[in-house]
Amino acid sequence: MFKQRMMWILWPAFLMAGVIEMLVFSLADPQELYWFGHHLEFSRQTLYTLSFFVFWLVTSISGALTILLSLSPNEVNRR
């Protein structure tokens, strides 16, 4: 059951991370991004990759919280 729940979380999160990536970088050029007032000295490909994994992490956390909230109290306390 654990593997199935992980797929319920990770696969939709992967797809949504790709959608978010397309939306964000259709509006912002990665070479013009600043972090706390400093220009980011990474290549475009590096910024695309890093941002994709950040988006995937955030959407995975959201999915994991959804799964956690869908569990009954007995299932939560059993672990």
SVG drawing of the C-alpha trace seen along z (x, -y; Angstrom):
<svg xmlns="http://www.w3.org/2000/svg" viewBox="-11 -44 39 46">
<polyline fill="none" stroke="black" stroke-width="0.4" points="0.0,0.0 2.9,-2.3 4.2,-2.1 0.7,-2.8 0.3,-5.9 3.8,-7.2 2.7,-6.9 -0.6,-8.7 1.6,-11.6 4.6,-11.6 3.2,-11.1 0.6,-14.0 3.2,-16.2 5.6,-15.4 3.1,-16.4 2.0,-19.6 5.7,-20.6 6.1,-20.4 3.0,-22.6 4.2,-25.1 7.6,-25.2 6.1,-26.1 3.9,-28.8 6.6,-30.4 9.3,-30.4 6.9,-31.6 6.7,-34.8 10.2,-35.0 13.6,-34.7 15.8,-32.6 18.8,-34.8 17.1,-37.8 16.4,-36.3 17.8,-37.7 18.1,-36.1 18.3,-38.6 19.5,-41.3 22.2,-39.2 22.2,-38.0 22.1,-34.2 25.2,-33.0 23.7,-29.7 23.0,-28.6 19.5,-28.5 19.4,-24.7 20.6,-24.6 17.9,-27.1 15.2,-25.1 16.4,-21.9 16.6,-23.3 13.2,-25.1 11.6,-21.9 12.8,-19.9 11.6,-22.7 8.2,-22.7 8.0,-18.9 8.9,-19.0 6.3,-21.6 3.5,-19.8 4.6,-16.4 4.2,-17.9 0.8,-19.1 -0.2,-15.7 1.2,-14.0 -0.8,-16.3 -3.9,-15.5 -3.3,-11.7 -2.6,-12.2 -5.8,-14.1 -7.8,-11.4 -6.7,-8.7 -9.0,-7.6 -7.8,-8.1 -7.3,-4.4 -5.0,-4.3 -3.0,-7.3 -2.6,-5.9 -1.7,-2.4 1.6,-3.5"/>
</svg>
